[in-house]
Amino acid sequence: MTIVINLDVIMAKRKIRLKTLAQAMNMTEANLSILKNGKAKAVRFSTLDKLCEQLDCQPADILEFQKNDDN
């Protein structure tokens, strides 16, 4: 089971750059980049809340569950 972060997809659809989003969220570009690139181990609800507010989306637009076919 894997959680996939689709932040880059949503950002592309909204035509917003990492720097612009980071500034709007009062967050460093480095921390937002870690999340965008799927390297984050956890996401705070407050961060997810800000992302959804800035990108006008739902949490499910950003986070996606994918089952592994390893049986």
N, C-alpha and C positions, 0 to 999 in steps of 0.2 A: 504494500500500500504506500502510496506516495501523494504528498500534497504538492501541487504545482502552482507556482506564483506567476500569474499572467499580467503582472504590472506593466511590462514592456508593451504588451498588446494593447492594453487600455490606454496607455500614454500615447501610442501611435494613433489610435482611433480619435483621441481628443486633440491630437497635434500639440502636445505639450512636451517640453524638454525637461530633462532631469534637473537642470539648474533652476528653472522656473518653478517646478513643483517643489523642490527642496526649499526654496525661498518662501513660497506660499505656506509651507508647512512648518517653517522655522526649524528646519532639520538640516544636517550637513549633507552635502552631495554624496560623500563617502558612505554614510549610513544608508541613505536611500538607494544607492547603487548596489550595496550588498543585498538589499531586499529585492531590487529589480532583477538582479542576476541569479536569484534563487539560492544564494549562499547563506541566507539567514537561517538560524536554528529556531527562532521564535519571533512572533509578531505581537506586540502589545495591542490590546483592544483600542487604546487611545490613538495609536498610530494608524490602525485600520480605519478608525472613525474619521481621522483627518484625511486619509487617502480617499475614502468614499465621498466625503464632503467636497474636496477639491476637484475630484474627477467625475462627480455627479454619477456615481455608480453604486452597486450593491456589493457586499463582501464576496458573494459568489462570483462576481465578475472578475475579481482579483485572485481568489483562491479556488483551486479546482482539485478534487480528489480523483486519483486514478488508481485502479486496481492493478497489481502486478499479475502477470500470467504465469508466474513461477509456481507450479504445483507439483 
